[in-house]
Amino acid sequence: MRKGKYSSKNKYSFVGVMMCLLFILCVMDTASFTRQESKLDPKLLDELVGGYEFKIQGQTGAFVFIAEEGKLMGAPAGEHPSVLEPVKGEAMSFVGYSPDGTKHFFKFLRDEEGKVAKCILSIPAMGLVADMFKIEE
């Protein structure tokens, strides 16, 4: 079998990526206590919170964002949420940190009607980018 751009083997397994995300989100909660957190506009928080669906290697998962005490928190569905900090100078962008300082970015985007419809998760150190689409309630 030829290896290369069209190989059937992907660089990351779904289980490996999910385990990494769970680890990152679990440790982000501890790391966030050492940084100064700011409260967000309640109207913006209302727009961001909710369930988001993503697909990685043909598998579907869910991520949930909640608001607590004026802060945005998030985690894969069923897991303990961690605080996400706003990125200064970037609207609707948030960052979480692992204990080694690795950044994990969450960028929310609006659709053509102005509703928050998507969040892009980016972990540059892993070369991972995943689109998460808001689940309509």
C-alpha positions, 0 to 999 in steps of 0.5 A, spaced: 500 500 500 502 506 498 503 511 503 502 519 502 497 524 502 491 519 500 493 514 505 487 510 509 491 511 515 490 518 519 495 522 523 491 522 529 486 516 531 480 519 534 481 516 541 487 519 541 485 526 539 479 525 544 483 523 550 488 529 549 482 533 549 479 531 555 486 531 558 487 538 556 480 540 559 482 537 565 488 540 567 486 547 564 481 548 570 488 548 575 492 552 570 486 557 570 487 559 577 494 562 576 491 567 571 487 573 572 480 572 569 475 577 567 467 577 567 464 577 560 458 581 557 452 577 559 449 578 552 455 575 549 455 569 554 448 567 552 450 567 545 456 563 546 453 557 551 450 551 548 452 544 545 456 544 539 457 538 535 464 536 531 466 530 527 473 528 527 475 522 522 468 520 521 466 520 529 461 525 532 462 528 539 459 534 543 462 539 546 458 544 551 460 551 553 456 554 559 456 561 563 458 561 570 459 567 575 460 571 568 466 566 565 465 562 559 467 554 561 467 548 556 468 541 556 466 535 552 459 533 554 459 529 560 466 532 563 467 537 568 468 544 565 474 548 565 474 556 565 476 559 558 479 566 558 478 571 553 483 573 548 485 580 548 484 584 542 480 578 539 472 578 539 469 572 541 476 568 542 478 564 548 484 560 550 486 555 555 492 553 557 495 546 559 500 545 565 506 546 560 503 553 557 501 550 551 495 554 548 488 551 546 484 556 542 477 557 541 474 562 536 467 563 535 464 565 529 457 568 527 453 566 521 450 570 515 444 572 520 449 574 525 447 568 530 453 564 533 453 558 529 460 555 530 467 555 534 473 553 531 478 549 536 485 550 535 491 546 538 497 549 534 502 545 538 499 538 536 497 541 529 489 540 530 484 544 528 476 542 529 470 545 527 464 545 532 457 547 530 452 549 534 446 545 536 440 548 535 435 548 541 
